[in-house]
Amino acid sequence: MNYDLAIIGAGPGGTDAAEHAATHGLKVVIFEKNKLGGVCLNEGCIPTKTLLHSVHLLNEAQEGRKYGLSIPEAELELSKVMARKNKILKKLSAGIRMSLQNSGVDIVTEEAKLSGKAGENFLIQAGETTYEAKNVILATGSKAFIPPIPGLNETAYWTAKEALEIEELPKSLVVLGGGVIGMEFVSFFSSLGVEVTVIEMLPKILGPMDEEVSTELQRAFEKRGVKFHLETKVTAVRPDVVVAESNGTVQEIPYEKLLVSVGRRAVTDGLGLETLGVKLERGAITVDRYMQTSVPGIYAIGDVNGVSMLAHTAAHEGVVAVDHILGGREEMSYHAIPGIVYSNPEIASVGRTEQELQQGGAAYQVHRVPMTLSGRFVIENEQANGICKILTDKSGVILGVHLLGNGSSEILVPAVMAVQCALKLSDLAKVVFPHPTVCEVLRLAALH
């Protein structure tokens, strides 16, 4: 039971780190008390996108006349959509297990915690067995944050987990929180005719995202009948009613179902951090630029360090941590982390926003074109609009790219590379993009 590396948590960060380490000759064990794939696979990224894809296909069928089609019998069968989601989760989970095993990683399906040191090795207790490892990566993820709203604990409510397991659609839904997770559920339920209301404390939805694209998404939802209460605080929750206050005015908002989506918090309870003095800050584990905690040899990646709660961030942080264990000096960089809202329409973003640049007093230039300059976009999105916006400094270095329109998530990659490599607008303009594609709109924006 002696290993070079022990990883606690088998989400995207933990599994990628395990395979990377094993591929480079380390003896690795990974612990997971729940299901392989973590929150992302089992109650986050994958199941939500599965449901959203089914709804997107339904919407296309219902709007078939725009494309010269007539599909009057199109309808969504929720039980079959949920069954397909579960089938996909089982398939991907089995793939993760096989990939780990093929890489030579030992898998332990027990809850694990740190329990001290034995010489230079760390001790990990899992079930009745004690394991030793030279290095440890903590990748325990996060859980939904439940705010201390009076009456909430005495009221039935959903988090994302419960919303992904429904057996029937409610007539009305109130969503507490206008972040990414909330907006994806707003897209899902509103597309199916559910009366949706969003309550958000901030003056805009999707707080850190570019204001122009988030405002346009809100308008698209409002056209679908979604109601938004911004700069509004929930003061109490009662069965069937949310009590909210805005600008001194109190109102009661009725609901059949309530979805609480106000953020997530790092999972650190029961990890045994106190046995080794691993430091926390605001409930998350503090790390340096190599993902190492306050205790040399122990690393923390993904949501548990609270820096960037995204699956792809966790995956790269895991590679950085393993490289450091192997003697490398690659530092984790967060300046080109892509962010996506898989709503209808989609939002995709990377780099700095206009608001960040304005707050920092930086001079910048905006290069904006409509997505309808792309013939492929027009073909596939009848009567729809979109935005492609590139932000540069005065010398033309690309600082940020923000997209609104279906397909945005798939065409963001060149923009991520441009921001990561500090390319200039002129560099992007020289790239020969295939035609007709939606991604060529990036080149068109670079030419404007």
C-alpha positions in Angstrom: 0.0 0.0 0.0 2.9 2.3 -0.7 2.6 4.8 -3.6 4.4 7.6 -5.3 1.1 9.5 -5.5 -2.3 9.3 -3.9 -5.2 11.2 -5.3 -8.4 11.8 -3.3 -11.3 12.5 -5.7 -11.9 11.1 -9.2 -13.4 14.0 -11.0 -11.9 15.5 -14.2 -8.9 16.9 -12.3 -8.2 13.8 -10.3 -8.5 11.3 -13.1 -6.5 13.4 -15.6 -3.8 13.8 -13.0 -3.8 10.1 -12.2 -3.4 9.1 -15.9 -0.7 11.7 -16.5 1.3 10.6 -13.4 1.0 6.9 -14.3 2.0 7.5 -17.9 5.2 9.1 -16.5 6.1 6.2 -14.4 4.6 7.0 -11.0 2.8 4.4 -8.9 -0.7 5.9 -8.4 -3.8 5.2 -6.3 -7.0 7.2 -6.6 -9.8 7.3 -4.1 -13.4 8.0 -4.8 -16.3 7.5 -2.3 -19.0 8.2 -4.9 -19.0 7.7 -8.6 -16.0 8.0 -11.0 -16.2 11.3 -12.9 -17.1 13.4 -9.9 -19.7 16.2 -10.0 -18.9 17.1 -13.6 -19.9 13.7 -15.0 -22.6 12.7 -12.6 -24.5 15.9 -11.6 -23.0 18.7 -13.6 -21.4 19.3 -17.0 -22.4 16.1 -18.8 -26.0 15.5 -17.6 -27.0 19.2 -18.1 -25.6 19.2 -21.6 -27.4 16.0 -22.4 -30.8 17.5 -21.4 -30.0 20.7 -23.2 -29.2 18.9 -26.4 -32.5 17.1 -26.4 -34.3 20.4 -25.9 -32.3 22.1 -28.6 -33.3 19.3 -31.0 -36.9 19.7 -30.0 -36.8 23.5 -30.5 -35.3 22.9 -34.0 -38.1 20.5 -34.8 -40.8 22.9 -33.6 -39.3 25.7 -35.7 -38.9 23.4 -38.7 -41.0 25.6 -40.9 -38.2 28.2 -40.9 -36.1 25.5 -42.7 -38.8 24.2 -45.0 -39.8 21.3 -42.7 -43.1 20.3 -41.1 -42.8 18.2 -38.0 -46.1 18.5 -36.2 -45.7 15.5 -33.9 -42.4 16.7 -32.3 -42.6 16.4 -28.5 -40.2 15.7 -25.6 -40.7 12.5 -23.6 -39.0 13.3 -20.3 -38.7 9.8 -19.1 -36.8 8.8 -22.3 -34.6 11.9 -22.1 -33.7 11.0 -18.5 -33.0 7.3 -19.5 -30.7 8.5 -22.3 -28.9 10.7 -19.8 -28.4 7.9 -17.4 -27.1 5.6 -20.2 -24.6 8.2 -21.3 -23.3 8.7 -17.7 -22.8 4.9 -17.3 -21.0 4.7 -20.6 -18.6 7.6 -19.8 -18.0 6.3 -16.2 -17.1 2.9 -17.6 -14.7 4.6 -20.0 -13.0 6.5 -17.2 -12.6 3.3 -15.2 -11.1 1.5 -18.1 -8.8 4.3 -19.0 -7.5 4.5 -15.4 -7.0 0.7 -15.2 -5.2 0.7 -18.6 -2.9 3.3 -17.3 -2.1 1.2 -14.2 -3.8 3.3 -11.7 -5.2 1.5 -8.6 -8.8 2.5 -7.9 -10.2 2.5 -4.3 -13.9 3.1 -3.9 -13.8 4.3 -0.3 -13.9 7.6 1.5 -10.3 8.7 2.1 -8.7 11.2 4.5 -5.3 12.3 5.5 -4.2 10.8 8.9 -0.6 12.0 9.4 2.9 11.1 8.3 5.2 8.1 8.5 8.7 9.3 7.9 8.6 11.1 4.5 5.3 9.5 3.5 1.8 10.8 4.0 -0.8 8.4 5.5 -4.2 8.1 4.0 -7.0 6.2 5.7 -9.6 4.6 3.5 -12.0 2.2 5.1 -10.1 -0.2 7.3 -6.9 0.2 5.3 -4.0 2.7 5.7 -2.1 3.8 2.5 1.2 5.6 2.3 2.2 8.0 -0.5 5.2 10.3 -1.1 2.8 12.9 -2.6 -0.9 13.6 -2.4 -3.3 15.5 -4.7 -6.6 16.6 -3.2 -9.3 16.8 -5.8 -12.5 16.6 -3.8 -14.5 19.2 -5.8 -17.3 21.3 -4.5 -21.0 21.1 -3.4 -23.9 23.4 -3.8 -24.0 26.4 -1.4 -27.2 26.7 0.5 -27.6 30.3 1.7 -29.0 31.0 5.2 -32.3 32.3 4.0 -35.1 32.2 6.7 -37.4 29.4 6.0 -35.3 27.7 3.3 -34.3 24.7 5.4 -38.0 24.1 6.2 -39.0 24.2 2.5 -38.6 21.7 -0.2 -36.1 22.9 -2.9 -33.9 21.7 -5.7 -30.2 22.0 -6.3 -28.8 21.1 -9.6 -28.6 17.5 -8.5 -32.3 17.2 -7.9 -33.2 19.2 -11.0 -31.4 16.6 -13.1 -33.5 13.8 -11.7 -37.0 15.1 -12.3 -39.8 12.8 -13.4 -42.2 15.6 -14.5 -42.1 19.2 -15.4 -43.4 21.8 -13.0 -45.8 24.5 -14.2 -43.6 27.2 -12.6 -40.0 27.5 -11.4 -38.2 30.2 -9.4 -34.4 30.1 -9.8 -32.4 31.7 -7.0 -29.1 32.9 -8.7 -28.3 34.2 -12.2 -25.0 32.4 -12.6 -23.9 29.8 -15.3 -25.7 26.8 -13.7 -28.9 28.8 -13.1 -29.0 30.1 -16.7 -28.5 26.6 -18.2 -31.5 25.4 -16.2 -33.4 28.5 -17.2 -32.7 27.6 -20.8 -33.9 24.0 -20.3 -37.1 24.7 -18.5 -38.2 27.8 -20.4 -37.7 26.0 -23.7 -40.2 23.4 -22.5 -42.9 25.9 -21.6 -42.3 26.2 -17.8 -43.0 29.6 -16.4 -39.5 30.6 -15.1 -38.5 33.5 -12.8 -35.0 34.4 -11.9 -34.0 36.3 -8.7 -30.4 37.7 -8.6 -28.8 40.0 -6.1 -26.4 41.6 -8.7 -27.4 44.1 -11.3 -26.8 41.6 -14.1 -26.9 37.9 -14.8 -23.6 35.9 -15.3 -21.7 38.3 -13.0 -18.1 38.0 -14.3 -19.0 37.5 -18.0 -19.0 40.3 -20.5 -22.0 42.6 -19.9 -23.0 43.0 -23.6 -23.3 39.3 -24.3 -25.0 38.5 -20.9 -27.5 41.3 -21.4 -28.3 40.0 -24.9 -28.9 36.5 -23.4 -31.2 37.9 -20.9 -33.2 39.6 -23.6 -33.4 36.4 -25.5 -34.8 34.7 -22.4 -37.3 37.5 -21.8 -38.7 37.0 -25.3 -39.3 33.4 -24.2 -41.3 34.7 -21.2 -38.6 34.4 -18.5 -39.0 37.1 -15.8 -35.9 38.6 -14.1 -35.7 40.3 -10.8 -32.2 41.8 -10.6 -30.7 43.7 -7.7 -33.2 41.7 -5.6 -32.6 40.0 -2.2 -34.5 37.0 -1.0 -35.5 37.7 2.6 -37.6 34.6 3.3 -38.9 31.4 1.7 -42.2 29.8 2.4 -43.9 26.9 0.8 -45.0 28.1 -2.7 -43.8 31.7 -2.1 -40.4 33.5 -2.2 -40.3 36.9 -0.3 -38.0 39.3 -2.1 -36.9 42.9 -1.6 -35.7 45.4 -4.2 -35.2 49.1 -3.7 -37.2 49.0 -0.5 -40.2 47.2 -2.1 -41.2 43.8 -0.8 -43.0 41.3 -3.1 -44.1 37.7 -2.9 -43.2 35.6 -5.9 -45.2 32.3 -6.1 -43.7 29.0 -7.4 -44.4 25.4 -7.8 -40.7 24.4 -7.6 -37.7 26.3 -6.3 -34.1 25.8 -7.6 -31.3 27.1 -5.4 -28.3 28.0 -7.6 -26.2 30.6 -5.8 -22.8 29.1 -6.1 -20.7 26.3 -4.9 -18.3 25.7 -2.0 -15.2 23.6 -1.7 -15.5 20.1 -0.1 -12.9 20.0 2.7 -14.9 18.5 5.6 -13.6 15.1 6.7 -10.4 15.3 4.7 -8.1 15.4 7.8 -6.4 18.6 6.7 -5.9 19.5 10.4 -3.7 16.5 11.0 -1.0 18.0 8.7 -1.8 21.7 9.0 -3.1 22.3 5.5 -4.2 25.9 5.3 -7.6 27.1 4.2 -8.8 30.6 3.1 -12.5 31.4 2.8 -13.3 27.7 3.0 -11.0 26.6 0.2 -7.5 25.1 0.2 -4.7 27.7 -0.5 -2.2 26.8 -3.2 0.8 28.3 -4.9 1.4 28.6 -8.7 2.4 24.9 -8.8 -0.8 23.9 -7.1 1.1 23.0 -3.9 -0.6 23.6 -0.6 1.0 25.0 2.6 2.4 21.5 3.2 5.1 20.5 0.7 4.1 17.3 -1.1 0.4 17.9 -0.8 -1.4 19.6 -3.8 -5.0 20.8 -4.3 -6.6 21.0 -7.7 -10.0 21.9 -9.1 -13.0 23.3 -7.1 -11.4 22.5 -3.8 -8.9 25.3 -4.1 -11.7 27.7 -5.1 -9.7 29.6 -7.8 -11.6 28.6 -11.0 -14.5 26.1 -10.6 -14.4 24.6 -14.0 -13.7 21.1 -15.1 -11.1 22.1 -17.8 -9.3 24.2 -15.2 -9.1 21.3 -12.8 -7.7 19.0 -15.6 -4.9 21.4 -16.4 -4.2 22.1 -12.7 -3.7 18.4 -12.3 -1.1 18.3 -15.0 0.7 21.2 -13.5 0.7 19.5 -10.1 2.0 16.2 -11.5 4.7 18.0 -13.5 5.9 19.7 -10.3 6.0 16.3 -8.5 8.1 15.1 -11.4 10.5 18.0 -11.0 9.1 20.4 -13.6 8.5 24.1 -13.1 5.4 24.8 -15.2 3.2 27.4 -13.5 -0.5 27.5 -13.6 -1.9 30.4 -15.6 -5.5 31.5 -15.4 -5.5 34.4 -18.0 -6.9 32.3 -20.8 -9.5 30.1 -19.1 -12.5 29.6 -21.4 -16.0 30.1 -19.9 -19.2 28.8 -21.6 -22.9 28.9 -21.0 -24.6 26.1 -22.8 -27.9 27.9 -23.1 -29.9 28.6 -26.2 -28.3 30.8 -27.5 -24.8 29.9 -26.3 -22.3 32.2 -24.7 -18.5 31.5 -25.0 -15.8 33.8 -23.6 -12.1 33.9 -22.8 -9.8 36.5 -21.4 -10.6 40.0 -20.2 -14.0 41.7 -20.4 -14.7 45.3 -21.2 -15.8 45.8 -17.6 -12.4 44.5 -16.3 -10.5 46.6 -18.7 -12.5 49.7 -17.8 -12.1 49.1 -14.0 -8.3 48.7 -14.5 -8.1 51.9 -16.5 -6.6 50.0 -19.4 -6.8 51.4 -22.9 -8.4 48.9 -25.3 -10.1 48.6 -28.7 -13.3 46.7 -29.6 -13.6 44.8 -32.8 -17.2 43.6 -33.1 -19.2 42.0 -35.9 -22.5 40.2 -36.0 -22.5 36.4 -36.2 -24.6 36.7 -39.3 -21.5 37.6 -41.3 -20.9 33.8 -41.2 -22.9 32.1 -43.9 -22.9 28.9 -42.0 -24.4 30.6 -39.0 -27.2 32.1 -41.1 -27.9 28.7 -42.6 -28.2 27.0 -39.2 -29.8 29.8 -37.2 -32.7 31.2 -39.2 -33.8 34.6 -37.9 -31.2 34.5 -35.1 -28.6 37.1 -34.3 -25.3 36.9 -32.4 -22.2 38.8 -31.5 -18.5 38.2 -32.0 -16.4 40.7 -30.1 -12.6 40.8 -29.9 -10.9 43.1 -27.4 -7.3 44.2 -28.0 -4.8 46.6 -26.5 -3.6 49.6 -28.6 -0.9 47.5 -30.2 -3.4 44.9 -31.4 -2.7 42.1 -28.8 -5.8 40.1 -28.2 -7.0 40.5 -24.6 -10.4 38.8 -24.7 -13.0 37.3 -27.0 -16.7 37.1 -26.3 -19.3 35.3 -28.4 -23.1 35.0 -28.4 -24.8 32.6 -30.7 -25.3 28.8 -31.1 -22.0 27.1 -32.0 -20.0 29.6 -29.9 -18.6 26.8 -27.6 -17.1 25.0 -30.6 -15.5 28.0 -32.3 -13.9 29.5 -29.1 -10.7 27.4 -29.3 -8.8 29.6 -31.8 -9.7 32.5 -29.5 -8.4 30.7 -26.4 -5.1 30.0 -28.3 -4.9 33.7 -29.4 -5.3 34.9 -25.8 -3.0 32.2 -24.4 -0.2 33.0 -26.9 -0.8 36.8 -26.9 -1.4 36.9 -30.6 -2.1 40.1 -32.4 -5.2 40.8 -34.4 -3.1 40.8 -37.5 -1.9 37.3 -36.7 -5.5 36.0 -36.4 -6.4 37.8 -39.7 -3.6 35.9 -41.5 -5.0 32.5 -40.5 -6.9 30.7 -43.4 -10.2 29.6 -41.8 -12.3 27.1 -43.7 -15.5 28.3 -45.5 -18.3 28.1 -44.8 -17.9 27.7 -41.1 -19.1 29.6 -38.1 -15.6 30.0 -36.7 -14.5 32.2 -39.7 -16.4 35.0 -38.0 -13.3 35.3 -35.8 -11.2 36.2 -38.9 -13.9 38.6 -40.1 -13.9 40.4 -36.7 -10.1 40.6 -36.9 -10.3 42.3 -40.2 -12.8 45.0 -38.9 
